[in-house]
C-alpha cells in the first residue's frame, strides 16, 4: 500500500461554540485586554487564540483507504507544515510503516519544531496513519493495541464554568444525577485579582462541593494562569475540599515551579496538556513535577508517541488521564492499563436552554465529527467502527472550514 495524497483543512474555533468566551483564568489573564474573569470581555480568548481551532488531515492511499486525523491550536501553521514539509516525506511511502514515518517527520522538523505546531502537525498525520491501519485490518484501533482492558471507559464531566454560583451548583448537581462520579471546574482568577480573587476561587470549589456532597471527585483547572507563589497559597487554601487534582497551575515550561507547587499541595497536581513528545513528558516525570499526566493525542505526537509517554508514566507509577475525550483518545484509553478515565464535555442544560431561546445550535467541540462520544451513567462505550472511529461530518466541516 502507498500514500498517494495528503490534505489539510483548517477549522474555525466557531466549531467549539461559546464556551471559550465564559469567565475563567487563563495563561493570558495577566493582560487586561485578554482577561474575562468578570464576564465583561467575552471575546478575550478569541483575540489570542486565533481564528483556527483544529486542522483536519486526510491521507489517501492507492488501496482506496483514506485515514483521518486532526491537530489543534496552531492557527494555520499545522496546515502549512503538512503541505510544505510532511507531505514530501510521506507521499509515496507505505502508511503501515508508522514508526519510520514518525521518526522521519520528527527529524525533518527539528530546525523549527520539537514542540508546538510541528508536533501538532505530526500528531494529525500519525493519527491518520493509525486510522488507515484499523480500516485495512477492518478492526477498531484499540484491537491493534492489544485489545480492550475494560468493556467501558469511566469519564469525568468537564465543564463547570463559573458563570454564577447558582448556575454552577445546578450544573454540578445535574452531572451527579447523570451518574458522573467526578467532575472538573474552572477557576476564575489569578494573581492579578489579589486576595479577593483567591477568596472567589475558593468559593467556586466550595459551591461545587456543597452541591454534590463528599462522595464525588472534584478537580479544578487553572489553565496555566497562576504564578508559583500564588498557586502554592491557593492549593493550601483548598485543602478542606478534598480535591481530586488541581490542573496546570503554572506555565508548562516552569517544571521546577510545578515541582514546588506539587510539594506544597495537599491534593494531586496534574499537567502535560501543553507538553510535547516523550522527551517533554520525561522531564515532568523525572522531576516528579506531577501526580497525573495529561497529554493530548492531537498535540503530543499522536498515538505512536502517546504509547511511549504512557509506558514511561507507568514506570513512574503516574496515571495518564488525557486532555479531552475524542475518539482517538478513547482507543488509547481502552487499551491502556495506566489510563483510568477519560475527559468528557457534557453540554450543560442551562446552556442548551439559553441557545434554544436564542435559536442557536447547542452542539460544540465535536461538531466536525459524525459520531462524537456520548456518555451514559458516567461512562463511555468503546468507540464504534473500524480505525479511529473518526468519521467526518462533511456538512459541518464545510461550514466551519477556513480558507
C-alpha positions in Angstrom: 0.0 0.0 0.0 1.2 3.5 -0.8 0.2 7.0 0.2 -0.9 8.9 -2.8 -2.1 12.3 -1.4 -2.4 14.2 1.8 -4.6 17.3 2.5 -5.2 19.6 5.5 -8.4 21.6 6.2 -8.4 24.5 8.8 -11.4 24.5 11.1 -12.6 27.7 12.8 -12.8 28.0 16.6 -16.5 28.7 15.9 -17.0 24.9 15.9 -16.1 24.9 19.6 -19.1 27.0 20.5 -19.3 29.8 23.0 -17.6 28.2 26.0 -14.3 29.8 25.0 -16.0 33.1 25.9 -17.0 32.3 29.5 -15.3 33.6 32.6 -12.2 31.7 33.7 -8.5 32.3 34.4 -6.1 31.6 31.5 -2.4 31.9 30.7 -3.2 35.4 29.3 -5.3 36.7 32.2 -2.4 38.9 33.4 -3.2 41.3 30.5 -6.4 43.3 30.8 -7.2 43.1 27.1 -7.4 39.3 27.3 -8.9 38.9 30.8 -12.6 37.9 31.0 -12.7 37.0 34.7 -15.7 39.4 35.2 -17.5 38.2 32.2 -17.4 41.7 30.6 -14.9 40.8 27.9 -16.4 37.8 26.1 -14.2 37.9 23.1 -11.0 37.9 25.2 -9.9 34.3 24.4 -10.7 34.5 20.7 -8.4 37.5 20.5 -5.4 35.5 21.4 -6.5 32.0 20.3 -6.7 33.0 16.7 -9.3 32.0 14.1 -8.4 28.4 13.7 -9.1 25.7 16.3 -8.4 22.4 14.5 -6.7 21.2 11.4 -8.2 18.0 9.8 -5.6 15.9 7.9 -6.8 13.3 5.4 -4.4 10.8 3.9 -5.3 8.9 0.7 -3.8 5.6 -0.4 -3.7 3.5 -3.6 -5.8 0.9 -1.8 -8.8 3.2 -1.7 -8.4 3.7 2.1 -8.5 7.3 3.5 -7.3 8.0 7.0 -8.4 10.9 9.1 -6.6 12.7 12.0 -6.5 16.2 13.4 -4.3 18.6 15.3 -5.3 21.8 17.0 -4.4 25.3 18.2 -1.7 26.2 15.7 -3.9 28.7 13.7 -2.9 27.6 10.2 0.7 26.7 10.9 -0.2 23.0 11.1 -1.7 23.1 7.6 1.4 24.8 6.2 3.7 22.3 7.8 1.7 19.4 6.4 1.5 20.9 2.9 5.1 22.2 2.6 7.1 19.6 4.7 5.4 16.5 5.8 3.7 15.8 2.5 7.1 15.5 0.9 8.1 12.8 3.4 5.0 10.6 3.4 3.6 10.7 -0.1 4.8 7.6 -1.8 5.6 5.8 1.4 3.9 2.8 3.0 1.4 4.1 5.6 1.9 0.9 7.7 5.4 2.0 8.5 4.3 4.4 11.2 7.4 4.2 13.4 9.7 5.1 10.5 7.4 7.8 9.2 7.1 9.4 12.7 10.9 9.4 13.1 11.3 10.9 9.6 8.8 13.7 10.3 10.3 14.5 13.7 13.9 14.7 12.4 12.9 16.8 9.4 11.1 19.4 11.5 13.8 19.7 14.3 15.1 23.0 12.9 11.7 24.6 13.5 9.9 22.1 15.6 10.4 19.8 18.7 7.4 21.4 20.3 4.3 23.3 19.2 2.9 23.4 15.7 5.3 21.0 14.1 4.5 18.2 16.6 0.8 19.0 16.3 1.1 18.5 12.6 2.9 15.2 13.1 0.2 14.2 15.5 -2.5 14.7 12.9 -0.6 12.7 10.3 0.2 9.9 12.7 -3.5 9.6 13.7 -4.5 9.4 10.1 -2.0 6.6 9.6 -3.4 4.7 12.6 -6.9 5.2 11.1 -5.7 3.6 7.9 -4.2 0.7 9.8 -7.5 0.0 11.5 -9.5 0.3 8.3 -7.2 -2.0 6.5 -7.5 -4.6 9.2 -11.2 -4.0 9.5 -10.8 -3.5 13.2 -11.0 -0.7 15.7 -7.6 0.6 16.6 -7.8 -0.5 20.2 -7.8 -4.1 18.9 -4.5 -3.3 17.2 -3.1 -2.1 20.5 -3.7 -5.4 22.3 -7.4 -5.2 22.8 -9.6 -3.5 25.4 -8.8 -3.8 29.1 -12.4 -3.0 30.1 -15.8 -3.1 28.5 -16.4 0.6 29.1 -14.5 3.7 29.9 -15.2 5.8 33.1 -15.2 9.6 32.4 -15.5 12.8 34.3 -17.8 15.7 33.4 -15.5 18.6 32.4 -17.3 22.0 32.1 -18.5 23.8 35.2 -17.5 27.3 34.0 -18.1 29.8 36.9 -20.8 31.9 35.2 -22.5 32.4 38.6 -22.8 30.3 41.8 -26.4 29.3 41.4 -25.9 28.1 37.8 -22.6 26.4 38.9 -24.3 24.5 41.7 -27.2 23.4 39.5 -24.9 22.2 36.7 -22.8 20.2 39.2 -26.0 18.6 40.7 -27.1 17.7 37.1 -23.9 15.9 36.4 -24.2 14.0 39.6 -27.7 13.0 38.7 -26.5 11.9 35.3 -24.2 9.4 37.0 -20.8 11.1 36.9 -18.6 10.2 39.8 -16.1 13.0 39.0 -16.2 16.5 37.5 -13.9 19.4 36.8 -14.5 23.1 37.4 -12.6 26.2 36.1 -11.0 28.7 38.4 -11.9 32.3 37.7 -9.0 34.4 39.0 -5.2 34.5 39.0 -2.6 36.7 40.9 -3.8 39.9 39.2 -7.1 39.7 41.2 -5.3 39.6 44.6 -6.8 38.2 47.8 -10.4 38.8 46.7 -9.8 36.6 43.6 -8.3 33.9 45.8 -11.4 34.0 48.0 -13.7 33.7 45.0 -11.7 30.7 43.6 -12.2 29.0 47.0 -15.9 29.9 46.9 -16.2 28.3 43.5 -14.8 25.0 44.8 -17.0 25.3 48.0 -20.1 25.8 45.8 -19.5 22.6 43.9 -18.5 20.6 46.9 -21.6 21.7 48.8 -23.8 20.9 45.8 -22.6 17.3 45.2 -21.5 16.2 48.7 -18.4 14.5 49.8 -18.7 11.3 47.8 -17.9 12.7 44.3 -14.5 13.7 43.0 -13.9 17.4 42.2 -10.9 18.7 40.1 -10.1 22.2 39.2 -8.3 23.8 36.2 -6.2 26.9 36.5 -5.2 26.8 32.8 -1.6 28.0 33.4 -2.9 31.2 34.9 -1.2 31.2 38.3 2.3 32.0 39.5 4.2 29.6 41.7 3.7 31.8 44.7 0.0 32.2 44.1 -0.5 28.5 43.3 1.3 27.5 46.4 -1.1 29.6 48.6 -4.1 28.6 46.6 -3.7 24.9 46.8 -3.1 25.1 50.6 -6.3 27.1 50.9 -8.2 24.4 49.0 -7.2 21.6 51.3 -10.6 21.3 53.1 -12.4 20.4 49.9 -10.5 17.1 49.2 -9.9 17.8 45.5 -9.1 15.0 43.0 -6.4 17.3 41.4 -5.5 20.9 40.5 -4.6 21.2 36.9 -2.0 23.2 35.1 -1.3 25.7 38.0 1.7 27.3 36.2 3.1 27.6 32.7 4.3 24.3 31.2 8.0 25.3 30.9 8.3 26.0 34.6 8.9 22.4 35.6 10.7 23.4 38.8 7.7 25.6 39.6 5.4 22.6 39.0 7.5 20.5 41.4 7.5 23.3 44.0 3.7 23.6 43.8 3.3 19.8 44.0 5.5 19.6 47.1 3.3 22.2 48.8 -0.1 20.8 47.6 -2.4 18.6 49.8 -4.0 17.3 46.6 -2.6 15.8 43.4 -1.2 18.2 40.8 -1.8 17.4 37.1 -0.3 18.7 33.8 1.0 17.8 30.4 -1.8 19.1 28.2 0.6 21.6 26.7 3.7 19.4 26.6 5.1 17.6 23.6 6.7 14.2 22.8 8.2 11.7 25.1 11.1 14.0 25.8 8.9 16.8 27.2 6.9 14.4 29.4 10.1 12.7 30.5 11.1 15.9 32.2 7.8 16.2 34.1 8.2 12.6 35.3 11.8 12.6 36.2 11.4 15.9 38.1 8.4 14.4 40.0 6.5 17.6 38.9 3.1 16.0 38.5 0.9 13.3 40.1 -1.2 12.9 37.0 -0.1 13.2 33.4 -2.5 14.7 30.8 -1.0 14.5 27.3 -3.2 15.4 24.3 -3.0 12.8 21.5 -3.7 15.6 19.0 -0.7 17.7 20.3 1.9 15.4 21.9 2.9 13.4 18.7 -0.1 11.2 18.0 -0.9 7.7 19.1 2.6 6.4 18.2 4.1 8.9 20.7 1.4 8.7 23.3 2.1 5.0 23.8 5.7 5.8 24.6 4.6 8.5 27.0 2.2 6.1 28.7 4.9 3.5 29.1 7.2 6.0 30.8 4.4 7.2 33.1 3.5 3.7 34.1 7.1 3.0 35.0 6.9 6.1 37.3 3.6 5.0 38.7 1.9 8.1 37.3 -1.6 7.6 35.7 -2.4 9.1 32.4 -5.7 10.9 32.0 -5.5 12.5 28.5 -6.7 16.0 27.8 -10.2 15.8 26.0 -12.1 12.6 25.2 -12.1 12.5 21.5 -12.4 9.1 19.8 -8.7 8.7 19.2 -8.1 9.2 23.0 -10.8 6.6 23.7 -9.0 4.0 21.6 -5.8 4.7 23.6 -7.5 4.5 27.0 -9.4 1.4 26.0 -6.1 -0.5 25.5 -4.1 1.0 28.4 -3.9 -0.3 32.0 -2.5 3.0 33.1 -5.3 5.3 31.8 -8.2 5.2 34.4 -10.6 7.6 32.8 -11.5 10.0 30.0 -12.4 13.6 30.0 -15.9 14.3 28.7 -17.6 17.6 27.9 -21.4 17.3 28.5 -23.5 20.2 27.3 -25.0 21.9 30.4 -28.8 22.0 30.5 -28.7 25.8 31.1 -26.6 26.3 28.0 -28.9 24.2 25.8 -31.9 26.2 27.1 -30.2 29.5 26.5 -29.2 28.5 23.0 -32.8 27.4 22.3 -34.1 30.8 23.4 -31.6 32.5 21.0 -32.4 30.0 18.2 -28.8 28.7 18.2 -27.4 25.2 17.9 -26.1 24.0 21.3 -23.6 21.5 19.8 -20.0 22.3 20.2 -16.4 20.9 20.4 -17.1 17.7 18.3 -19.1 19.3 15.6 -16.8 18.3 12.8 -17.2 14.6 13.6 -20.3 12.5 12.7 -20.0 10.2 15.7 -18.7 12.1 18.8 -18.6 10.1 22.0 -21.8 10.1 24.2 -21.6 9.3 27.9 -24.2 7.4 29.8 -24.2 6.9 33.6 -20.7 8.4 33.8 -19.2 6.0 31.3 -18.4 5.9 27.6 -18.8 2.8 25.4 -15.8 1.6 23.5 -15.7 3.5 20.2 -17.7 2.1 17.3 -16.4 1.3 13.9 -13.1 0.4 12.4 -10.0 2.6 12.5 -10.1 5.5 15.0 -13.9 6.0 14.6 -13.1 9.4 13.1 -15.9 9.7 10.6 -16.2 13.3 9.5 -19.4 15.4 9.4 -18.8 16.8 5.9 -21.5 19.3 6.2 -20.1 20.7 9.4 -16.6 20.6 8.1 -17.5 22.6 5.1 -19.4 25.1 7.3 -16.5 25.7 9.7 -13.7 25.4 7.2 -11.4 28.5 7.0 -9.9 29.4 3.6 
